[in-house]
Amino acid sequence: MSPDPIKVLIIDDSAVVRQALTEILGKDRGIKVIGQAMDPLFAMEKMKKEWPDVILLDVEMPRMDGITFLRKIMAEHPTPVIICSSLTAKGAETTMQALAAGAFTIFTKPTMGVKNFLEDSSGDLVVAVRAAAGARVNRVLKPVPPKANADIVLPPGGESMVVTTERFTAIGTSTGGTQALEFVLASLPRTCPGIVVVQHMPEKFTAAFAARLNSICEIEVREARTGDRVLAGRALIAPGGKHLVVRRSGAQYVAEVVSAPPVNRHCPSVDVLFRSVAKYAGRNALGVIMTGMGDDGARGLLEMKQAGAHTLAQDEESCVVFGMPKEAIKLGAADKVVPLSMIPELIAR
């Protein structure tokens, strides 16, 4: 007997978007769109009759905005919510608020040609819906196209001089990582070692994400730029659409932002960052892989461990999606598997 389909509710003030999303999701036998609504107030009436497994939510709508609705849902009846946001600076800031309020992930849409874009991105949307419905539950996702590895950005092997007093932490995360990173970085003292981060996130969203973290953390948090030093009390976030690598400059470590194709279907990629850390820092670094879908970062964390770095993986219980840490653990890449609550203390050491 086949499992019940995933029930999805679509909330967007654009009739074109609602119809396109309904048609796309309706093609998958494992997904059932149970309703559409032009704003949250209409949606709440529909949800009284049947509660969805996943909600697709726009953020800018009449009568009630998506952020207010999201906070209400998370307080009263927590449900996986995928934010469908326009790829604009204004939209990015609002979407960061949504992620902080508990949204599962972001699905971006352009301001023009939305219907064609959604059709072209239908595979990614279906994967996101299935992942949301199965958060913290092992679920087999539909096959996806072959993926490149970190070789296209940085060749493996080789190690620069490792005798230095500089130490830093490299963190990789994806789905659920915005909340996890907020917890980790906001818990760190200004004296903590430098930090470099890859959070899977689209272009334009990472700057708003870094700015938000900087406003609530004791440490400095900003989007990485080529030439930035990895310093104590500073966290550098990889820009969306670019890879982040760390290189040696004398006895110091500096960031380099690289334009290159996606690795493991991601740009930025955790594997790329972790490989650079293994190559140029070795035992001077700590590697941390946290909640996320897929396996990006698993092989990179293993390379870090083989180069002498200490490595951590977030445990299943505290992950939103136990994908990336699970794959790293399977490879033997993690020295320790720890709950999210322990990670700030281990970084600060």
ROTI-537480 format. One record per residue (C-alpha): z, y, x. Coordinates in steps of 0.25 Angstrom, whole numbers, plus 5000, padded with zeros to 4 digits. Example, Ala and Ser with C-alpha at 12.3 -4.5 7.8 and 13.67 -1.06 7.14 Angstrom:
REM ROTI-537480
+------+------+------+
!   zz !   yy !   xx !
+------+------+------+
! 5031 ! 4982 ! 5049 !
! 5029 ! 4996 ! 5055 !
+------+------+------+
REM end
This chain:
REM ROTI-537480
+------+------+------+
!   zz !   yy !   xx !
+------+------+------+
! 5000 ! 5000 ! 5000 !
! 4996 ! 5013 ! 5006 !
! 5006 ! 5024 ! 5008 !
! 5007 ! 5036 ! 4998 !
! 4998 ! 5048 ! 5003 !
! 5004 ! 5060 ! 5009 !
! 5006 ! 5070 ! 4998 !
! 5001 ! 5084 ! 5003 !
! 5003 ! 5098 ! 4996 !
! 4994 ! 5109 ! 5000 !
! 4999 ! 5124 ! 4999 !
! 4989 ! 5134 ! 5003 !
! 4984 ! 5147 ! 4996 !
! 4970 ! 5144 ! 4999 !
! 4963 ! 5135 ! 4989 !
! 4952 ! 5132 ! 5000 !
! 4963 ! 5127 ! 5009 !
! 4970 ! 5119 ! 4998 !
! 4957 ! 5112 ! 4994 !
! 4953 ! 5109 ! 5008 !
! 4966 ! 5103 ! 5012 !
! 4966 ! 5095 ! 4999 !
! 4952 ! 5089 ! 5002 !
! 4956 ! 5086 ! 5017 !
! 4969 ! 5079 ! 5014 !
! 4963 ! 5072 ! 5001 !
! 4954 ! 5064 ! 5010 !
! 4965 ! 5057 ! 5017 !
! 4970 ! 5045 ! 5008 !
! 4984 ! 5047 ! 5014 !
! 4986 ! 5061 ! 5009 !
! 4987 ! 5066 ! 4995 !
! 4986 ! 5081 ! 4992 !
! 4996 ! 5082 ! 4980 !
! 4994 ! 5097 ! 4978 !
! 4989 ! 5111 ! 4982 !
! 4996 ! 5124 ! 4980 !
! 4992 ! 5139 ! 4983 !
! 5006 ! 5143 ! 4987 !
! 5020 ! 5137 ! 4989 !
! 5025 ! 5140 ! 4975 !
! 5014 ! 5132 ! 4968 !
! 5016 ! 5121 ! 4979 !
! 5031 ! 5120 ! 4975 !
! 5027 ! 5118 ! 4960 !
! 5018 ! 5106 ! 4964 !
! 5029 ! 5100 ! 4974 !
! 5038 ! 5099 ! 4962 !
! 5029 ! 5088 ! 4956 !
! 5026 ! 5081 ! 4970 !
! 5031 ! 5084 ! 4983 !
! 5021 ! 5083 ! 4995 !
! 5023 ! 5075 ! 5008 !
! 5016 ! 5086 ! 5016 !
! 5013 ! 5101 ! 5012 !
! 5001 ! 5109 ! 5018 !
! 5006 ! 5123 ! 5018 !
! 4999 ! 5137 ! 5020 !
! 5009 ! 5148 ! 5025 !
! 5003 ! 5160 ! 5019 !
! 5002 ! 5159 ! 5004 !
! 5005 ! 5168 ! 4992 !
! 5019 ! 5168 ! 4984 !
! 5026 ! 5159 ! 4995 !
! 5022 ! 5158 ! 5009 !
! 5022 ! 5144 ! 5016 !
! 5034 ! 5147 ! 5025 !
! 5043 ! 5150 ! 5013 !
! 5038 ! 5137 ! 5006 !
! 5039 ! 5129 ! 5019 !
! 5054 ! 5133 ! 5021 !
! 5057 ! 5130 ! 5006 !
! 5051 ! 5116 ! 5007 !
! 5058 ! 5113 ! 5020 !
! 5071 ! 5117 ! 5015 !
! 5070 ! 5110 ! 5001 !
! 5060 ! 5098 ! 5004 !
! 5055 ! 5096 ! 5018 !
! 5041 ! 5092 ! 5018 !
! 5030 ! 5092 ! 5029 !
! 5022 ! 5105 ! 5028 !
! 5009 ! 5107 ! 5036 !
! 5007 ! 5122 ! 5038 !
! 4992 ! 5126 ! 5035 !
! 4991 ! 5139 ! 5042 !
! 4980 ! 5149 ! 5046 !
! 4977 ! 5150 ! 5061 !
! 4982 ! 5164 ! 5063 !
! 4993 ! 5171 ! 5070 !
! 4999 ! 5175 ! 5057 !
! 4998 ! 5161 ! 5052 !
! 5004 ! 5156 ! 5065 !
! 5017 ! 5164 ! 5064 !
! 5019 ! 5159 ! 5049 !
! 5016 ! 5145 ! 5053 !
! 5026 ! 5145 ! 5064 !
! 5036 ! 5149 ! 5053 !
! 5031 ! 5137 ! 5045 !
! 5033 ! 5128 ! 5056 !
! 5047 ! 5133 ! 5059 !
! 5050 ! 5131 ! 5044 !
! 5047 ! 5116 ! 5046 !
! 5032 ! 5115 ! 5044 !
! 5026 ! 5102 ! 5049 !
! 5014 ! 5107 ! 5056 !
! 5003 ! 5117 ! 5056 !
! 4989 ! 5115 ! 5051 !
! 4980 ! 5127 ! 5054 !
! 4969 ! 5133 ! 5046 !
! 4959 ! 5144 ! 5050 !
! 4958 ! 5157 ! 5041 !
! 4943 ! 5154 ! 5039 !
! 4935 ! 5141 ! 5036 !
! 4948 ! 5134 ! 5032 !
! 4941 ! 5123 ! 5024 !
! 4932 ! 5119 ! 5035 !
! 4943 ! 5119 ! 5045 !
! 4952 ! 5111 ! 5036 !
! 4941 ! 5100 ! 5034 !
! 4939 ! 5100 ! 5049 !
! 4954 ! 5098 ! 5052 !
! 4956 ! 5088 ! 5041 !
! 4960 ! 5077 ! 5051 !
! 4971 ! 5086 ! 5057 !
! 4976 ! 5090 ! 5043 !
! 4978 ! 5075 ! 5039 !
! 4985 ! 5071 ! 5051 !
! 4994 ! 5083 ! 5049 !
! 4997 ! 5079 ! 5035 !
! 5000 ! 5065 ! 5039 !
! 5009 ! 5069 ! 5050 !
! 5017 ! 5078 ! 5041 !
! 5019 ! 5067 ! 5031 !
! 5023 ! 5058 ! 5042 !
! 5032 ! 5067 ! 5050 !
! 5042 ! 5058 ! 5057 !
! 5036 ! 5046 ! 5052 !
! 5026 ! 5038 ! 5060 !
! 5012 ! 5039 ! 5053 !
! 4999 ! 5035 ! 5058 !
! 4989 ! 5046 ! 5057 !
! 4974 ! 5046 ! 5056 !
! 4966 ! 5044 ! 5068 !
! 4962 ! 5057 ! 5076 !
! 4951 ! 5060 ! 5086 !
! 4953 ! 5056 ! 5101 !
! 4961 ! 5066 ! 5108 !
! 4960 ! 5072 ! 5122 !
! 4972 ! 5071 ! 5132 !
! 4978 ! 5080 ! 5142 !
! 4967 ! 5077 ! 5153 !
! 4958 ! 5087 ! 5147 !
! 4968 ! 5098 ! 5151 !
! 4975 ! 5093 ! 5163 !
! 4973 ! 5081 ! 5171 !
! 4985 ! 5071 ! 5173 !
! 4992 ! 5069 ! 5186 !
! 4996 ! 5077 ! 5198 !
! 5009 ! 5085 ! 5199 !
! 5012 ! 5098 ! 5206 !
! 5024 ! 5101 ! 5214 !
! 5037 ! 5097 ! 5206 !
! 5048 ! 5104 ! 5215 !
! 5052 ! 5116 ! 5207 !
! 5064 ! 5120 ! 5199 !
! 5056 ! 5124 ! 5187 !
! 5058 ! 5115 ! 5174 !
! 5052 ! 5116 ! 5160 !
! 5050 ! 5108 ! 5147 !
! 5037 ! 5104 ! 5141 !
! 5037 ! 5102 ! 5126 !
! 5026 ! 5096 ! 5117 !
! 5027 ! 5095 ! 5102 !
! 5018 ! 5095 ! 5089 !
! 5021 ! 5093 ! 5074 !
! 5036 ! 5097 ! 5072 !
! 5036 ! 5104 ! 5085 !
! 5038 ! 5118 ! 5081 !
! 5051 ! 5116 ! 5075 !
! 5055 ! 5106 ! 5086 !
! 5051 ! 5117 ! 5097 !
! 5059 ! 5128 ! 5089 !
! 5071 ! 5119 ! 5090 !
! 5070 ! 5116 ! 5105 !
! 5066 ! 5129 ! 5110 !
! 5076 ! 5137 ! 5101 !
! 5087 ! 5128 ! 5107 !
! 5084 ! 5131 ! 5122 !
! 5091 ! 5141 ! 5130 !
! 5084 ! 5152 ! 5138 !
! 5087 ! 5144 ! 5151 !
! 5080 ! 5132 ! 5147 !
! 5068 ! 5127 ! 5156 !
! 5054 ! 5132 ! 5152 !
! 5046 ! 5125 ! 5141 !
! 5032 ! 5123 ! 5138 !
! 5028 ! 5118 ! 5124 !
! 5016 ! 5112 ! 5117 !
! 5017 ! 5113 ! 5102 !
! 5005 ! 5108 ! 5095 !
! 5001 ! 5121 ! 5087 !
! 4988 ! 5128 ! 5084 !
! 4983 ! 5141 ! 5092 !
! 4990 ! 5154 ! 5087 !
! 5002 ! 5146 ! 5082 !
! 5009 ! 5144 ! 5095 !
! 5011 ! 5159 ! 5098 !
! 5018 ! 5161 ! 5085 !
! 5026 ! 5148 ! 5087 !
! 5030 ! 5152 ! 5101 !
! 5034 ! 5166 ! 5096 !
! 5042 ! 5161 ! 5085 !
! 5050 ! 5151 ! 5095 !
! 5052 ! 5163 ! 5104 !
! 5058 ! 5171 ! 5093 !
! 5069 ! 5160 ! 5091 !
! 5071 ! 5154 ! 5105 !
! 5080 ! 5159 ! 5116 !
! 5069 ! 5155 ! 5126 !
! 5056 ! 5162 ! 5127 !
! 5044 ! 5154 ! 5119 !
! 5030 ! 5159 ! 5120 !
! 5016 ! 5153 ! 5119 !
! 5012 ! 5149 ! 5133 !
! 5002 ! 5157 ! 5142 !
! 4995 ! 5153 ! 5155 !
! 5004 ! 5157 ! 5166 !
! 5017 ! 5157 ! 5158 !
! 5028 ! 5152 ! 5167 !
! 5037 ! 5140 ! 5161 !
! 5050 ! 5147 ! 5162 !
! 5065 ! 5144 ! 5158 !
! 5067 ! 5149 ! 5145 !
! 5053 ! 5150 ! 5141 !
! 5044 ! 5140 ! 5132 !
! 5029 ! 5141 ! 5132 !
! 5022 ! 5136 ! 5120 !
! 5007 ! 5131 ! 5122 !
! 4997 ! 5139 ! 5114 !
! 4990 ! 5133 ! 5103 !
! 4976 ! 5129 ! 5106 !
! 4979 ! 5129 ! 5121 !
! 4985 ! 5118 ! 5131 !
! 4998 ! 5122 ! 5139 !
! 5000 ! 5117 ! 5153 !
! 5010 ! 5119 ! 5163 !
! 5007 ! 5121 ! 5178 !
! 5014 ! 5124 ! 5191 !
! 5014 ! 5137 ! 5198 !
! 5022 ! 5136 ! 5210 !
! 5036 ! 5132 ! 5206 !
! 5033 ! 5137 ! 5192 !
! 5027 ! 5131 ! 5179 !
! 5017 ! 5140 ! 5171 !
! 5010 ! 5137 ! 5158 !
! 4994 ! 5137 ! 5157 !
! 4987 ! 5137 ! 5144 !
! 4975 ! 5129 ! 5144 !
! 4963 ! 5129 ! 5134 !
! 4958 ! 5115 ! 5133 !
! 4954 ! 5105 ! 5122 !
! 4965 ! 5098 ! 5114 !
! 4973 ! 5087 ! 5120 !
! 4978 ! 5076 ! 5110 !
! 4971 ! 5085 ! 5100 !
! 4981 ! 5096 ! 5103 !
! 4980 ! 5109 ! 5110 !
! 4990 ! 5112 ! 5116 !
! 4993 ! 5098 ! 5119 !
! 5007 ! 5092 ! 5124 !
! 5000 ! 5082 ! 5133 !
! 4993 ! 5094 ! 5141 !
! 5006 ! 5101 ! 5143 !
! 5014 ! 5089 ! 5147 !
! 5004 ! 5084 ! 5157 !
! 5004 ! 5098 ! 5164 !
! 5019 ! 5097 ! 5164 !
! 5018 ! 5083 ! 5170 !
! 5008 ! 5087 ! 5180 !
! 5015 ! 5100 ! 5185 !
! 5030 ! 5099 ! 5182 !
! 5033 ! 5084 ! 5182 !
! 5048 ! 5082 ! 5183 !
! 5051 ! 5097 ! 5181 !
! 5048 ! 5096 ! 5166 !
! 5053 ! 5091 ! 5153 !
! 5044 ! 5086 ! 5143 !
! 5047 ! 5086 ! 5128 !
! 5038 ! 5080 ! 5117 !
! 5042 ! 5083 ! 5103 !
! 5038 ! 5081 ! 5088 !
! 5023 ! 5080 ! 5086 !
! 5012 ! 5072 ! 5080 !
! 5003 ! 5064 ! 5089 !
! 5005 ! 5061 ! 5104 !
! 5002 ! 5073 ! 5112 !
! 5012 ! 5075 ! 5123 !
! 5015 ! 5060 ! 5124 !
! 5007 ! 5057 ! 5136 !
! 5010 ! 5071 ! 5142 !
! 5025 ! 5068 ! 5141 !
! 5023 ! 5055 ! 5148 !
! 5015 ! 5062 ! 5160 !
! 5027 ! 5071 ! 5161 !
! 5037 ! 5060 ! 5161 !
! 5029 ! 5053 ! 5172 !
! 5028 ! 5066 ! 5180 !
! 5044 ! 5066 ! 5180 !
! 5047 ! 5075 ! 5168 !
! 5058 ! 5072 ! 5159 !
! 5052 ! 5070 ! 5145 !
! 5058 ! 5070 ! 5130 !
! 5053 ! 5066 ! 5117 !
! 5058 ! 5071 ! 5103 !
! 5064 ! 5059 ! 5095 !
! 5058 ! 5054 ! 5082 !
! 5069 ! 5059 ! 5073 !
! 5068 ! 5073 ! 5077 !
! 5053 ! 5074 ! 5077 !
! 5044 ! 5079 ! 5065 !
! 5033 ! 5070 ! 5070 !
! 5037 ! 5059 ! 5081 !
! 5023 ! 5058 ! 5086 !
! 5022 ! 5065 ! 5100 !
! 5036 ! 5060 ! 5104 !
! 5034 ! 5046 ! 5099 !
! 5021 ! 5045 ! 5108 !
! 5028 ! 5050 ! 5120 !
! 5039 ! 5041 ! 5118 !
! 5029 ! 5029 ! 5117 !
! 5023 ! 5033 ! 5130 !
! 5037 ! 5033 ! 5137 !
! 5035 ! 5048 ! 5140 !
! 5049 ! 5052 ! 5135 !
! 5061 ! 5051 ! 5143 !
! 5070 ! 5054 ! 5131 !
! 5068 ! 5054 ! 5116 !
! 5077 ! 5065 ! 5110 !
! 5079 ! 5072 ! 5097 !
! 5074 ! 5086 ! 5096 !
! 5089 ! 5091 ! 5096 !
! 5090 ! 5087 ! 5111 !
! 5077 ! 5093 ! 5116 !
! 5082 ! 5107 ! 5119 !
! 5094 ! 5102 ! 5127 !
! 5086 ! 5093 ! 5135 !
! 5076 ! 5104 ! 5138 !
! 5087 ! 5114 ! 5141 !
! 5092 ! 5105 ! 5152 !
+------+------+------+
REM end
